Amino acid sequence: MMKLRQRRSAWCAGAAAAFLGFSAPTAAIAFDPHGHEVIEAVTYRWLLETDARFDDGTGNKASGKEVLGFLIAQGVLEKPECFNCGDEGLDKPFLSWPVIGSGKPDLVMSRQFSSNGQCFHFMARAADVWGSEPETEATPHRLDVPRSLATDAYARCTRMMTSLLNGILSAPEESNRDYRGVYALMHIIVDSFSDAHVSRDKHNRIEYLKPWRLRAWTSYSIHWSGWKYFGGDSHHGVFDDRDDQYVLDDAACPGTGHPYSMPRSCLTDRALAASQALEDLLLLLYRVTKKIATERAAEPIRYYLGYEWAHYLNEHFQSMHSWSDSRPPAKIDREWRPIGSLGVRFRPNPVPGANDLTATLGFMDFNGLSFPFVYAPEIEAGIRRKDSRSNVLLSTNISLSLPILDNVLIGVTAFSLELDAPDLKNPRIGANIPRVDLYLFDALHLSLSGPRFSWESQKFEGEPFTIGIATAFGKTVPNYNDSGSPTRFGEQRFGRDAKRWHLRPLNDDFQTSPYSFILTLVGGNVLPVDNESTFLTPALEVSRDRDRINRRSGLGGSGLGVGARLGGVRHKASNYDEFGVALGTPLRYYIIPDFLALVMSPIEAELTHRVHEKENGSGLRFDIGVEAGAAITLLNSLEVGLFSPRFSYVHLDRVKGTNLGVRFALVLPESW
């Protein structure tokens, strides 16, 4: 079944099962194309295939293809890879059709748990429950929920939607880069038609918005009045079957495949209403941007919008209890994102009898695509004081953290490399578990890490904790209002690109391949062990991906996989070489889509043969073990991986000769 709260529900099915004490049904975990993407794709496909003609706001009519082509050319919608390929695009159907992007906002994890992030999913806050005034018997259309769910939450989220619309008209491409553009607005619109997010009556009028149960429990631990609503229909579940009510439960409706393969006839009434709302949004944006492009006067946004937006909200977001609010978001609802920090860190007893004090510089993509972890690299320089002597200390760290509250993150320092100046040939490689980061007043960054785990000795050793304090620097994402001037959309951009936009009809025989290929070119140990070195020659990894559109996002590329590699170990001290072949089952989890992945081969069988050995005998040797690491993708095709020592299930110890390794590979095209 398709999901709307796609990766939120998917991730929570595992993480929150332990929290609530139950396990999730398999159908609740969304590895297939998701509801947001399906509804967006159905909308695009209908516009591109219908014979209907649409008013362009200047007295002329346009086809659906002209509508979407104009919005793509103006930067409102992302440009497909083959938008201006001409006839060449006919052989690449999915590269020429509109980019599907409304599912990505669920990957911005900082908005999943933050207060001001709830409106990006058209949801209420827990404070709307315990901070609400009780209803009286005289309240019109009385609901059995706190009143603020129907009033304050609705007004706050329509203000957010209005700000996003103004941003699209003011800076469309920048807004999309900040995940506050048209795809974020489409995400909000589709979420509002999910019964897990919003209660609507039989006429699709909004009754009230719902808070998320996984986020609300922390607030209710202090404000107990919210608990009586916690388990009812007025809250979005940790994972929620109501998010599945978008595709008919019919054998004729595909449960897998590309979103463009879903027939419009498979959508439920709610999904069709959401698709109609997306269509009307795209037509509204077309009329307004067309008007801006054809008129030379530089008027404010409200002049070009007129009553268009008010009419849209009345049509698709009419509330039974409140008025829509088109003012800019309140200051408390504005989004501040930390970018980095500059400060100091203290480590007690990193080695016996020593203390560290370092200056730190860290960076963070707090509001980027990072599911479920936020990725933050750091560099450090300082001194290590031991036995009344001071040595220069250099360090680099990579932390992976999960936002759990407003500006509060919990995670691990997954990788830490330390160099002590007198002993540069013996770096310390490890991790600190756990780690907590707290941002206060948009200016102060506090960090606390737990004990250090050594990747070399495979045990906890070193400092029992670290503590850091820093000045945080970031930016407040602009909230646009309708008094500003729109960007200057232009007809010439449409004429140059959109008229060369050729589309090939989407048929069943033009589905993308379910297989991915990664070819390892070369690799080896970063640090030799006991005068031994491991080297790697070409290897090939083949996987049948779970999700063809989001192959390198979350678990999208972690279907059934197999990998084969050739390699060996050069034992210099014993004067022999060992060559072999390994066959494994690789799994990938993309923390940052298209960039950073955790890689693990839980079962890897290795068959080796020793050569040039005089004393210890020769012959075949067999071993079964596990290997894990991380990989980053550069330029969309070059993958650089860092892998931990292999662990043998046979010997219950690290495989001799293996240590931290690096590998270079090519991500081959899907059509390879």
Summary of the structure (lengths in Angstrom):
residues: 672
radius of gyration: 27.6
end to end distance: 30.1
largest distance: 96.1
contacts: 2255
relative contact order: 0.11
helix: 28%
strand: 33%
